[in-house]
């Protein structure tokens, strides 16, 4: 992988994963205390923007949205799509 990509990709991925983790933890806190929740579309958008590892980590750590099937299925679709895109890019099929 070219080094130039990591000059912007690494800070971006760290930031979006941090935001994703915080969003999932805040949503769990709000769910417990009865406050306004983070919309699922926002959680999925953060995952789609590159925060999928943090989304899965937060789901496991906080036991949050683990049984909600439509959400879980959509998150899996995002993860598999990202994995497929990464493989295409890495293998040079573009």
C-alpha positions as CSV (number, residue, x, y, z in Angstrom):
1,X,0.0,0.0,0.0
2,X,1.5,3.4,-0.9
3,X,2.7,5.4,2.0
4,X,1.0,8.6,0.8
5,X,-2.4,7.1,1.4
6,X,-1.6,6.5,5.1
7,X,-0.8,10.2,5.6
8,X,-4.5,11.0,5.5
9,X,-6.2,7.5,5.8
10,X,-4.8,6.6,9.2
11,X,-5.9,9.8,11.1
12,X,-9.3,9.6,9.2
13,X,-9.9,6.0,10.2
14,X,-8.9,6.7,13.8
15,X,-11.2,9.6,14.0
16,X,-14.2,7.9,12.4
17,X,-13.7,4.8,14.5
18,X,-13.5,7.0,17.7
19,X,-16.7,8.8,16.7
20,X,-18.4,5.5,15.9
21,X,-17.5,4.0,19.3
22,X,-18.6,7.2,21.1
23,X,-21.9,7.2,19.2
24,X,-22.7,3.5,20.1
25,X,-21.7,4.1,23.8
26,X,-23.9,7.3,23.9
27,X,-26.8,5.5,22.4
28,X,-26.5,2.7,25.0
29,X,-26.4,5.3,27.8
30,X,-29.5,7.0,26.4
31,X,-31.3,3.6,26.0
32,X,-30.6,2.8,29.7
33,X,-31.7,6.2,31.0
34,X,-34.7,6.8,28.6
35,X,-33.2,9.8,26.8
36,X,-33.4,10.6,23.0
37,X,-31.6,7.9,21.0
38,X,-29.1,8.1,18.2
39,X,-30.9,7.2,15.0
40,X,-29.9,3.9,13.6
41,X,-29.1,5.5,10.2
42,X,-26.5,7.7,11.9
43,X,-24.9,4.6,13.5
44,X,-24.8,2.8,10.2
45,X,-23.5,5.9,8.4
46,X,-20.5,6.1,10.8
47,X,-19.9,2.4,10.2
48,X,-20.1,2.9,6.4
49,X,-17.7,5.8,6.6
50,X,-15.1,3.4,8.0
51,X,-16.1,3.0,11.6
52,X,-17.1,-0.7,11.3
53,X,-14.4,-2.1,13.6
54,X,-15.4,0.3,16.4
55,X,-19.1,-0.4,15.8
56,X,-18.6,-4.1,16.3
57,X,-16.3,-3.6,19.3
58,X,-18.9,-1.2,21.0
59,X,-21.7,-3.6,20.2
60,X,-19.9,-6.4,21.9
61,X,-18.5,-4.4,24.9
62,X,-21.9,-2.7,25.7
63,X,-24.1,-5.5,24.5
64,X,-25.9,-3.0,22.4
65,X,-28.1,-3.7,19.3
66,X,-26.9,-7.3,19.3
67,X,-30.4,-8.8,19.0
68,X,-32.0,-6.3,16.7
69,X,-32.0,-8.2,13.4
70,X,-32.6,-5.5,10.8
71,X,-29.8,-3.4,12.3
72,X,-27.4,-6.3,12.6
73,X,-28.1,-7.4,9.1
74,X,-27.5,-3.9,7.7
75,X,-24.2,-3.6,9.7
76,X,-23.1,-7.0,8.3
77,X,-23.9,-5.8,4.8
78,X,-21.8,-2.6,5.4
79,X,-18.9,-4.7,6.8
80,X,-18.9,-7.2,3.9
81,X,-19.1,-4.4,1.3
82,X,-16.1,-2.7,2.9
83,X,-14.2,-6.0,2.9
84,X,-15.1,-6.6,-0.7
85,X,-14.0,-3.0,-1.7
86,X,-10.8,-3.4,0.2
87,X,-10.0,-6.7,-1.5
88,X,-10.7,-5.3,-5.0
89,X,-8.5,-2.3,-4.3
90,X,-5.7,-4.4,-2.8
91,X,-5.7,-6.9,-5.6
92,X,-5.9,-4.2,-8.2
93,X,-9.1,-5.2,-9.9
94,X,-10.0,-1.6,-10.6
